[in-house]
């Protein structure tokens, strides 16, 4: 179930579908990566919009997703403004935490 939700999250992120993405977030979600630290659904949505507006295209390709209870460890490849065949991409590990309602409460992203 949570693995499918992670795949859905990455699919929606790649489509820049902020309305559908926000439905996956809990009200108290936090987003932390190497550039961003936001808390609260409204702030995380704004941060995502800023990312989407800064790129022509973004593709998130899950490489491996492991779920343990309510936490998913996701190895992903992020390709920005480029062809999928291009070797210039980000390798990232996302740690995604879900609440009992299967909404995302935390996303912590780490560059490899």
N, CA, C and O atoms as CSV, one atom per row, in Angstrom:
chain,resi,resn,atom,element,x,y,z
A,1,UNK,N,N,0.823,-1.202,0.000
A,1,UNK,CA,C,0.000,0.000,0.000
A,1,UNK,C,C,0.867,1.266,0.000
A,1,UNK,O,O,0.695,2.137,-0.853
A,2,UNK,N,N,1.809,1.367,0.969
A,2,UNK,CA,C,2.642,2.570,1.054
A,2,UNK,C,C,3.611,2.663,-0.119
A,2,UNK,O,O,3.942,3.760,-0.569
A,3,UNK,N,N,4.060,1.524,-0.611
A,3,UNK,CA,C,4.926,1.541,-1.792
A,3,UNK,C,C,4.173,2.156,-2.970
A,3,UNK,O,O,4.733,2.960,-3.714
A,4,UNK,N,N,2.914,1.781,-3.138
A,4,UNK,CA,C,2.090,2.346,-4.215
A,4,UNK,C,C,1.875,3.843,-4.025
A,4,UNK,O,O,1.867,4.598,-4.998
A,5,UNK,N,N,1.702,4.274,-2.782
A,5,UNK,CA,C,1.535,5.703,-2.507
A,5,UNK,C,C,2.809,6.478,-2.842
A,5,UNK,O,O,2.743,7.597,-3.352
A,6,UNK,N,N,3.960,5.886,-2.556
A,6,UNK,CA,C,5.228,6.535,-2.923
A,6,UNK,C,C,5.349,6.657,-4.439
A,6,UNK,O,O,5.737,7.705,-4.957
A,7,UNK,N,N,5.020,5.592,-5.137
A,7,UNK,CA,C,5.070,5.626,-6.606
A,7,UNK,C,C,4.122,6.692,-7.150
A,7,UNK,O,O,4.458,7.397,-8.101
A,8,UNK,N,N,2.943,6.807,-6.548
A,8,UNK,CA,C,1.974,7.831,-6.942
A,8,UNK,C,C,2.532,9.229,-6.675
A,8,UNK,O,O,2.401,10.125,-7.509
A,9,UNK,N,N,3.151,9.409,-5.514
A,9,UNK,CA,C,3.767,10.689,-5.168
A,9,UNK,C,C,4.805,11.089,-6.221
A,9,UNK,O,O,4.799,12.224,-6.696
A,10,UNK,N,N,5.687,10.171,-6.583
A,10,UNK,CA,C,6.727,10.489,-7.564
A,10,UNK,C,C,6.126,10.764,-8.950
A,10,UNK,O,O,6.606,11.632,-9.680
A,11,UNK,N,N,5.087,10.027,-9.296
A,11,UNK,CA,C,4.403,10.251,-10.571
A,11,UNK,C,C,3.771,11.649,-10.623
A,11,UNK,O,O,3.927,12.370,-11.608
A,12,UNK,N,N,3.071,12.014,-9.575
A,12,UNK,CA,C,2.427,13.333,-9.511
A,12,UNK,C,C,3.464,14.455,-9.473
A,12,UNK,O,O,3.265,15.509,-10.077
A,13,UNK,N,N,4.571,14.226,-8.761
A,13,UNK,CA,C,5.648,15.216,-8.703
A,13,UNK,C,C,6.216,15.427,-10.108
A,13,UNK,O,O,6.467,16.559,-10.519
A,14,UNK,N,N,6.413,14.345,-10.829
A,14,UNK,CA,C,6.939,14.436,-12.198
A,14,UNK,C,C,5.987,15.173,-13.133
A,14,UNK,O,O,6.417,15.817,-14.090
A,15,UNK,N,N,4.707,15.073,-12.852
A,15,UNK,CA,C,3.700,15.771,-13.664
A,15,UNK,C,C,3.481,17.211,-13.194
A,15,UNK,O,O,2.729,17.964,-13.813
A,16,UNK,N,N,4.137,17.584,-12.102
A,16,UNK,CA,C,3.959,18.900,-11.480
A,16,UNK,C,C,2.501,19.140,-11.092
A,16,UNK,O,O,2.007,20.265,-11.176
A,17,UNK,N,N,1.824,18.088,-10.671
A,17,UNK,CA,C,0.398,18.144,-10.331
A,17,UNK,C,C,0.238,18.511,-8.853
A,17,UNK,O,O,0.005,17.647,-8.008
A,18,UNK,N,N,0.365,19.786,-8.564
A,18,UNK,CA,C,0.376,20.249,-7.179
A,18,UNK,C,C,-0.953,19.990,-6.460
A,18,UNK,O,O,-0.957,19.724,-5.258
A,19,UNK,N,N,-2.070,20.064,-7.173
A,19,UNK,CA,C,-3.374,19.837,-6.528
A,19,UNK,C,C,-3.512,18.399,-6.046
A,19,UNK,O,O,-3.961,18.155,-4.926
A,20,UNK,N,N,-3.127,17.455,-6.887
A,20,UNK,CA,C,-3.199,16.049,-6.482
A,20,UNK,C,C,-2.152,15.721,-5.424
A,20,UNK,O,O,-2.410,14.940,-4.508
A,21,UNK,N,N,-0.974,16.320,-5.553
A,21,UNK,CA,C,0.078,16.104,-4.552
A,21,UNK,C,C,-0.392,16.545,-3.169
A,21,UNK,O,O,-0.196,15.835,-2.183
A,22,UNK,N,N,-1.003,17.702,-3.106
A,22,UNK,CA,C,-1.409,18.236,-1.800
A,22,UNK,C,C,-2.413,17.322,-1.100
A,22,UNK,O,O,-2.506,17.341,0.128
A,23,UNK,N,N,-3.155,16.534,-1.850
A,23,UNK,CA,C,-4.108,15.590,-1.255
A,23,UNK,C,C,-3.399,14.433,-0.557
A,23,UNK,O,O,-3.994,13.746,0.274
A,24,UNK,N,N,-2.121,14.218,-0.895
A,24,UNK,CA,C,-1.342,13.158,-0.249
A,24,UNK,C,C,-0.692,13.628,1.050
A,24,UNK,O,O,-0.185,12.812,1.820
A,25,UNK,N,N,-0.704,14.945,1.300
A,25,UNK,CA,C,-0.010,15.536,2.443
A,25,UNK,C,C,-0.928,15.681,3.653
A,25,UNK,O,O,-2.102,16.028,3.521
A,26,UNK,N,N,-0.371,15.406,4.838
A,26,UNK,CA,C,-1.084,15.736,6.072
A,26,UNK,C,C,-0.945,17.240,6.300
A,26,UNK,O,O,-0.080,17.882,5.705
A,27,UNK,N,N,-1.781,17.790,7.146
A,27,UNK,CA,C,-1.721,19.229,7.418
A,27,UNK,C,C,-0.416,19.641,8.090
A,27,UNK,O,O,0.032,20.778,7.940
A,28,UNK,N,N,0.199,18.707,8.840
A,28,UNK,CA,C,1.421,19.029,9.575
A,28,UNK,C,C,2.689,18.483,8.897
A,28,UNK,O,O,3.701,18.253,9.559
A,29,UNK,N,N,2.625,18.285,7.601
A,29,UNK,CA,C,3.757,17.735,6.853
A,29,UNK,C,C,5.002,18.609,7.012
A,29,UNK,O,O,4.909,19.828,7.148
A,30,UNK,N,N,6.158,17.965,6.994
A,30,UNK,CA,C,7.422,18.701,6.941
A,30,UNK,C,C,8.235,18.193,5.754
A,30,UNK,O,O,8.211,17.010,5.415
A,31,UNK,N,N,8.950,19.121,5.139
A,31,UNK,CA,C,9.798,18.818,3.982
A,31,UNK,C,C,11.187,19.353,4.278
A,31,UNK,O,O,11.366,20.545,4.531
A,32,UNK,N,N,12.160,18.469,4.244
A,32,UNK,CA,C,13.539,18.869,4.517
A,32,UNK,C,C,14.433,18.257,3.448
A,32,UNK,O,O,14.415,17.046,3.227
A,33,UNK,N,N,15.218,19.109,2.787
A,33,UNK,CA,C,16.252,18.601,1.895
A,33,UNK,C,C,17.490,19.472,2.036
A,33,UNK,O,O,17.610,20.224,3.004
A,34,UNK,N,N,18.391,19.381,1.104
A,34,UNK,CA,C,19.663,20.111,1.201
A,34,UNK,C,C,19.496,21.607,0.982
A,34,UNK,O,O,20.450,22.357,1.189
A,35,UNK,N,N,18.307,22.073,0.568
A,35,UNK,CA,C,18.062,23.505,0.352
A,35,UNK,C,C,16.811,24.026,1.041
A,35,UNK,O,O,16.672,25.232,1.244
A,36,UNK,N,N,15.906,23.135,1.400
A,36,UNK,CA,C,14.579,23.528,1.874
A,36,UNK,C,C,14.303,22.935,3.250
A,36,UNK,O,O,14.673,21.799,3.546
A,37,UNK,N,N,13.637,23.742,4.088
A,37,UNK,CA,C,13.072,23.232,5.345
A,37,UNK,C,C,11.749,23.946,5.546
A,37,UNK,O,O,11.717,25.123,5.904
A,38,UNK,N,N,10.663,23.233,5.317
A,38,UNK,CA,C,9.320,23.796,5.424
A,38,UNK,C,C,8.444,22.896,6.283
A,38,UNK,O,O,8.584,21.674,6.272
A,39,UNK,N,N,7.543,23.520,7.021
A,39,UNK,CA,C,6.600,22.787,7.865
A,39,UNK,C,C,5.198,23.315,7.581
A,39,UNK,O,O,4.993,24.521,7.443
A,40,UNK,N,N,4.239,22.398,7.495
A,40,UNK,CA,C,2.850,22.762,7.228
A,40,UNK,C,C,2.512,22.579,5.760
A,40,UNK,O,O,3.320,22.857,4.874
A,41,UNK,N,N,1.309,22.110,5.530
A,41,UNK,CA,C,0.873,21.791,4.172
A,41,UNK,C,C,1.002,22.983,3.227
A,41,UNK,O,O,1.514,22.840,2.117
A,42,UNK,N,N,0.546,24.147,3.655
A,42,UNK,CA,C,0.587,25.330,2.804
A,42,UNK,C,C,2.023,25.681,2.406
A,42,UNK,O,O,2.286,26.009,1.249
A,43,UNK,N,N,2.944,25.612,3.358
A,43,UNK,CA,C,4.340,25.937,3.080
A,43,UNK,C,C,5.011,24.910,2.172
A,43,UNK,O,O,5.805,25.268,1.302
A,44,UNK,N,N,4.688,23.634,2.378
A,44,UNK,CA,C,5.262,22.583,1.534
A,44,UNK,C,C,4.718,22.700,0.112
A,44,UNK,O,O,5.463,22.517,-0.851
A,45,UNK,N,N,3.444,22.998,-0.028
A,45,UNK,CA,C,2.859,23.205,-1.358
A,45,UNK,C,C,3.553,24.377,-2.056
A,45,UNK,O,O,3.884,24.285,-3.238
A,46,UNK,N,N,3.773,25.471,-1.334
A,46,UNK,CA,C,4.476,26.631,-1.916
A,46,UNK,C,C,5.891,26.259,-2.351
A,46,UNK,O,O,6.350,26.687,-3.410
A,47,UNK,N,N,6.578,25.469,-1.540
A,47,UNK,CA,C,7.945,25.042,-1.873
A,47,UNK,C,C,7.945,24.185,-3.133
A,47,UNK,O,O,8.828,24.318,-3.980
A,48,UNK,N,N,6.953,23.307,-3.254
A,48,UNK,CA,C,6.845,22.480,-4.454
A,48,UNK,C,C,6.545,23.333,-5.684
A,48,UNK,O,O,7.112,23.108,-6.753
A,49,UNK,N,N,5.658,24.307,-5.532
A,49,UNK,CA,C,5.349,25.210,-6.650
A,49,UNK,C,C,6.597,25.945,-7.111
A,49,UNK,O,O,6.823,26.108,-8.310
A,50,UNK,N,N,7.408,26.389,-6.150
A,50,UNK,CA,C,8.642,27.097,-6.479
A,50,UNK,C,C,9.587,26.195,-7.283
A,50,UNK,O,O,10.197,26.634,-8.258
A,51,UNK,N,N,9.700,24.941,-6.864
A,51,UNK,CA,C,10.520,23.976,-7.609
A,51,UNK,C,C,9.972,23.806,-9.017
A,51,UNK,O,O,10.727,23.875,-9.987
A,52,UNK,N,N,8.672,23.585,-9.140
A,52,UNK,CA,C,8.058,23.345,-10.443
A,52,UNK,C,C,8.234,24.544,-11.373
A,52,UNK,O,O,8.479,24.375,-12.567
A,53,UNK,N,N,8.110,25.757,-10.824
A,53,UNK,CA,C,8.254,26.967,-11.642
A,53,UNK,C,C,9.691,27.218,-12.072
A,53,UNK,O,O,9.934,27.968,-13.018
A,54,UNK,N,N,10.641,26.599,-11.389
A,54,UNK,CA,C,12.056,26.842,-11.700
A,54,UNK,C,C,12.607,25.912,-12.783
A,54,UNK,O,O,13.739,26.092,-13.231
A,55,UNK,N,N,11.821,24.927,-13.204
A,55,UNK,CA,C,12.293,23.965,-14.200
A,55,UNK,C,C,11.261,23.797,-15.314
A,55,UNK,O,O,10.060,23.963,-15.102
A,56,UNK,N,N,11.755,23.467,-16.493
A,56,UNK,CA,C,10.836,23.147,-17.587
A,56,UNK,C,C,10.216,21.777,-17.375
A,56,UNK,O,O,9.014,21.587,-17.557
A,57,UNK,N,N,11.053,20.831,-16.988
A,57,UNK,CA,C,10.551,19.477,-16.737
A,57,UNK,C,C,11.333,18.859,-15.581
A,57,UNK,O,O,12.485,19.207,-15.320
A,58,UNK,N,N,10.676,17.944,-14.913
A,58,UNK,CA,C,11.305,17.202,-13.827
A,58,UNK,C,C,10.741,15.793,-13.864
A,58,UNK,O,O,9.527,15.594,-13.909
A,59,UNK,N,N,11.633,14.826,-13.844
A,59,UNK,CA,C,11.214,13.430,-13.847
A,59,UNK,C,C,11.848,12.723,-12.668
A,59,UNK,O,O,13.069,12.719,-12.509
A,60,UNK,N,N,11.005,12.127,-11.844
A,60,UNK,CA,C,11.474,11.374,-10.694
A,60,UNK,C,C,11.274,9.894,-11.019
A,60,UNK,O,O,10.157,9.429,-11.244
A,61,UNK,N,N,12.386,9.180,-11.035
A,61,UNK,CA,C,12.342,7.763,-11.399
A,61,UNK,C,C,12.748,6.928,-10.189
A,61,UNK,O,O,13.918,6.913,-9.807
A,62,UNK,N,N,11.775,6.230,-9.583
A,62,UNK,CA,C,12.115,5.377,-8.438
A,62,UNK,C,C,13.024,4.231,-8.880
A,62,UNK,O,O,12.744,3.545,-9.862
A,63,UNK,N,N,14.109,4.038,-8.143
A,63,UNK,CA,C,15.023,2.937,-8.408
A,63,UNK,C,C,14.740,1.773,-7.456
A,63,UNK,O,O,14.814,0.605,-7.838
A,64,UNK,N,N,14.416,2.120,-6.215
A,64,UNK,CA,C,14.128,1.103,-5.199
A,64,UNK,C,C,13.300,1.747,-4.101
A,64,UNK,O,O,13.598,2.860,-3.668
A,65,UNK,N,N,12.261,1.054,-3.649
A,65,UNK,CA,C,11.418,1.533,-2.555
A,65,UNK,C,C,11.287,0.408,-1.531
A,65,UNK,O,O,10.804,-0.678,-1.850
A,66,UNK,N,N,11.715,0.674,-0.311
A,66,UNK,CA,C,11.581,-0.281,0.786
A,66,UNK,C,C,10.707,0.346,1.863
A,66,UNK,O,O,10.914,1.496,2.249
A,67,UNK,N,N,9.740,-0.410,2.341
A,67,UNK,CA,C,8.803,0.088,3.348
A,67,UNK,C,C,8.957,-0.729,4.626
A,67,UNK,O,O,9.001,-1.958,4.589
A,68,UNK,N,N,9.039,-0.025,5.764
A,68,UNK,CA,C,9.063,-0.656,7.077
A,68,UNK,C,C,8.057,0.089,7.945
A,68,UNK,O,O,8.278,1.242,8.316
A,69,UNK,N,N,6.966,-0.570,8.261
A,69,UNK,CA,C,5.860,0.025,9.016
A,69,UNK,C,C,5.343,1.260,8.284
A,69,UNK,O,O,4.759,1.129,7.208
A,70,UNK,N,N,5.542,2.463,8.842
A,70,UNK,CA,C,4.977,3.671,8.224
A,70,UNK,C,C,6.043,4.543,7.536
A,70,UNK,O,O,5.792,5.706,7.224
A,71,UNK,N,N,7.232,3.968,7.306
A,71,UNK,CA,C,8.330,4.725,6.698
A,71,UNK,C,C,8.804,4.029,5.424
A,71,UNK,O,O,9.016,2.817,5.391
A,72,UNK,N,N,8.961,4.835,4.383
A,72,UNK,CA,C,9.473,4.318,3.107
A,72,UNK,C,C,10.834,4.941,2.818
A,72,UNK,O,O,11.005,6.156,2.918
A,73,UNK,N,N,11.783,4.111,2.466
A,73,UNK,CA,C,13.104,4.563,2.023
A,73,UNK,C,C,13.125,4.394,0.513
A,73,UNK,O,O,12.988,3.283,-0.001
A,74,UNK,N,N,13.296,5.503,-0.191
A,74,UNK,CA,C,13.161,5.488,-1.642
A,74,UNK,C,C,14.447,5.995,-2.302
A,74,UNK,O,O,14.850,7.141,-2.105
A,75,UNK,N,N,15.071,5.134,-3.077
A,75,UNK,CA,C,16.209,5.559,-3.883
A,75,UNK,C,C,15.631,6.012,-5.215
A,75,UNK,O,O,14.953,5.249,-5.903
A,76,UNK,N,N,15.909,7.274,-5.575
A,76,UNK,CA,C,15.320,7.823,-6.791
A,76,UNK,C,C,16.377,8.515,-7.641
A,76,UNK,O,O,17.440,8.909,-7.160
A,77,UNK,N,N,16.048,8.645,-8.910
A,77,UNK,CA,C,16.849,9.426,-9.837
A,77,UNK,C,C,15.974,10.589,-10.275
A,77,UNK,O,O,14.821,10.396,-10.659
A,78,UNK,N,N,16.531,11.812,-10.216
A,78,UNK,CA,C,15.787,12.999,-10.621
A,78,UNK,C,C,16.474,13.608,-11.838
A,78,UNK,O,O,17.656,13.948,-11.802
A,79,UNK,N,N,15.712,13.734,-12.904
A,79,UNK,CA,C,16.228,14.305,-14.143
A,79,UNK,C,C,15.495,15.620,-14.379
A,79,UNK,O,O,14.267,15.655,-14.454
A,80,UNK,N,N,16.269,16.704,-14.497
A,80,UNK,CA,C,15.694,18.036,-14.658
A,80,UNK,C,C,16.048,18.593,-16.029
A,80,UNK,O,O,17.218,18.615,-16.412
A,81,UNK,N,N,15.036,19.043,-16.770
A,81,UNK,CA,C,15.220,19.711,-18.064
A,81,UNK,C,C,16.088,18.911,-19.032
A,81,UNK,O,O,16.796,19.487,-19.858
A,82,UNK,N,N,16.035,17.603,-18.930
A,82,UNK,CA,C,16.915,16.790,-19.760
A,82,UNK,C,C,16.218,15.527,-20.222
A,82,UNK,O,O,15.157,15.147,-19.727
A,83,UNK,N,N,16.860,14.893,-21.192
A,83,UNK,CA,C,16.387,13.594,-21.641
A,83,UNK,C,C,16.693,12.552,-20.579
A,83,UNK,O,O,17.673,12.669,-19.843
A,84,UNK,N,N,15.851,11.539,-20.506
A,84,UNK,CA,C,16.047,10.479,-19.526
A,84,UNK,C,C,17.341,9.708,-19.764
A,84,UNK,O,O,17.869,9.087,-18.842
A,85,UNK,N,N,17.854,9.742,-20.989
A,85,UNK,CA,C,19.087,9.024,-21.294
A,85,UNK,C,C,20.329,9.776,-20.833
A,85,UNK,O,O,21.415,9.200,-20.764
A,86,UNK,N,N,20.176,11.046,-20.519
A,86,UNK,CA,C,21.309,11.863,-20.097
A,86,UNK,C,C,21.841,11.350,-18.760
A,86,UNK,O,O,21.069,10.999,-17.868
A,87,UNK,N,N,23.151,11.312,-18.636
A,87,UNK,CA,C,23.772,10.830,-17.408
A,87,UNK,C,C,23.794,11.882,-16.300
A,87,UNK,O,O,24.073,11.561,-15.145
A,88,UNK,N,N,23.503,13.129,-16.646
A,88,UNK,CA,C,23.553,14.206,-15.665
A,88,UNK,C,C,22.227,14.272,-14.910
A,88,UNK,O,O,21.274,14.900,-15.372
A,89,UNK,N,N,22.172,13.634,-13.766
A,89,UNK,CA,C,20.951,13.605,-12.959
A,89,UNK,C,C,21.330,13.536,-11.485
A,89,UNK,O,O,22.478,13.267,-11.131
A,90,UNK,N,N,20.348,13.784,-10.643
A,90,UNK,CA,C,20.555,13.700,-9.197
A,90,UNK,C,C,20.171,12.315,-8.703
A,90,UNK,O,O,19.148,11.758,-9.100
A,91,UNK,N,N,21.004,11.771,-7.834
A,91,UNK,CA,C,20.650,10.551,-7.121
A,91,UNK,C,C,20.289,10.986,-5.713
A,91,UNK,O,O,21.070,11.649,-5.030
A,92,UNK,N,N,19.091,10.602,-5.288
A,92,UNK,CA,C,18.552,11.083,-4.014
A,92,UNK,C,C,17.945,9.916,-3.250
A,92,UNK,O,O,17.421,8.970,-3.839
A,93,UNK,N,N,18.026,10.002,-1.938
A,93,UNK,CA,C,17.290,9.077,-1.072
A,93,UNK,C,C,16.219,9.888,-0.361
A,93,UNK,O,O,16.525,10.822,0.380
A,94,UNK,N,N,14.985,9.533,-0.587
A,94,UNK,CA,C,13.853,10.142,0.104
A,94,UNK,C,C,13.405,9.209,1.219
A,94,UNK,O,O,13.209,8.013,1.005
A,95,UNK,N,N,13.248,9.766,2.401
A,95,UNK,CA,C,12.650,9.040,3.515
A,95,UNK,C,C,11.278,9.671,3.726
A,95,UNK,O,O,11.167,10.832,4.118
A,96,UNK,N,N,10.241,8.888,3.461
A,96,UNK,CA,C,8.861,9.393,3.497
A,96,UNK,C,C,8.114,8.697,4.636
A,96,UNK,O,O,8.044,7.470,4.695
A,97,UNK,N,N,7.563,9.505,5.532
A,97,UNK,CA,C,6.825,8.977,6.681
A,97,UNK,C,C,5.338,9.253,6.493
A,97,UNK,O,O,4.940,10.332,6.057
A,98,UNK,N,N,4.529,8.253,6.833
A,98,UNK,CA,C,3.074,8.330,6.688
A,98,UNK,C,C,2.415,8.233,8.061
A,98,UNK,O,O,2.956,7.619,8.980
A,99,UNK,N,N,1.237,8.852,8.184
A,99,UNK,CA,C,0.460,8.701,9.416
A,99,UNK,C,C,-0.510,7.523,9.263
A,99,UNK,O,O,-0.476,6.814,8.258
A,100,UNK,N,N,-1.366,7.321,10.254
A,100,UNK,CA,C,-2.298,6.185,10.223
A,100,UNK,C,C,-3.354,6.315,9.133
A,100,UNK,O,O,-3.998,5.330,8.770
A,101,UNK,N,N,-3.535,7.530,8.608
A,101,UNK,CA,C,-4.490,7.749,7.519
A,101,UNK,C,C,-3.806,7.642,6.149
A,101,UNK,O,O,-4.403,7.961,5.121
A,102,UNK,N,N,-2.552,7.190,6.151
A,102,UNK,CA,C,-1.758,7.044,4.921
A,102,UNK,C,C,-1.516,8.368,4.209
A,102,UNK,O,O,-1.417,8.415,2.983
A,103,UNK,N,N,-1.422,9.443,4.987
A,103,UNK,CA,C,-1.028,10.740,4.451
A,103,UNK,C,C,0.434,10.975,4.798
A,103,UNK,O,O,0.912,10.507,5.831
A,104,UNK,N,N,1.140,11.695,3.944
A,104,UNK,CA,C,2.555,11.961,4.157
A,104,UNK,C,C,2.726,13.014,5.241
A,104,UNK,O,O,2.175,14.111,5.149
A,105,UNK,N,N,3.500,12.668,6.274
A,105,UNK,CA,C,3.760,13.600,7.365
A,105,UNK,C,C,5.165,14.184,7.305
A,105,UNK,O,O,5.426,15.246,7.871
A,106,UNK,N,N,6.068,13.489,6.620
A,106,UNK,CA,C,7.444,13.982,6.530
A,106,UNK,C,C,8.127,13.447,5.283
A,106,UNK,O,O,8.008,12.274,4.930
A,107,UNK,N,N,8.850,14.356,4.627
A,107,UNK,CA,C,9.708,13.959,3.513
A,107,UNK,C,C,11.090,14.542,3.819
A,107,UNK,O,O,11.265,15.757,3.912
A,108,UNK,N,N,12.050,13.655,3.971
A,108,UNK,CA,C,13.437,14.076,4.161
A,108,UNK,C,C,14.225,13.541,2.961
A,108,UNK,O,O,14.222,12.341,2.687
A,109,UNK,N,N,14.889,14.439,2.260
A,109,UNK,CA,C,15.602,14.066,1.045
A,109,UNK,C,C,17.097,14.298,1.224
A,109,UNK,O,O,17.521,15.332,1.740
A,110,UNK,N,N,17.881,13.329,0.792
A,110,UNK,CA,C,19.334,13.381,0.931
A,110,UNK,C,C,19.984,13.103,-0.417
A,110,UNK,O,O,19.692,12.093,-1.058
A,111,UNK,N,N,20.865,14.002,-0.844
A,111,UNK,CA,C,21.612,13.772,-2.077
A,111,UNK,C,C,22.659,12.701,-1.829
A,111,UNK,O,O,23.296,12.673,-0.777
A,112,UNK,N,N,22.830,11.817,-2.809
A,112,UNK,CA,C,23.869,10.802,-2.708
A,112,UNK,C,C,25.170,11.341,-3.236
A,112,UNK,O,O,26.177,10.633,-3.238
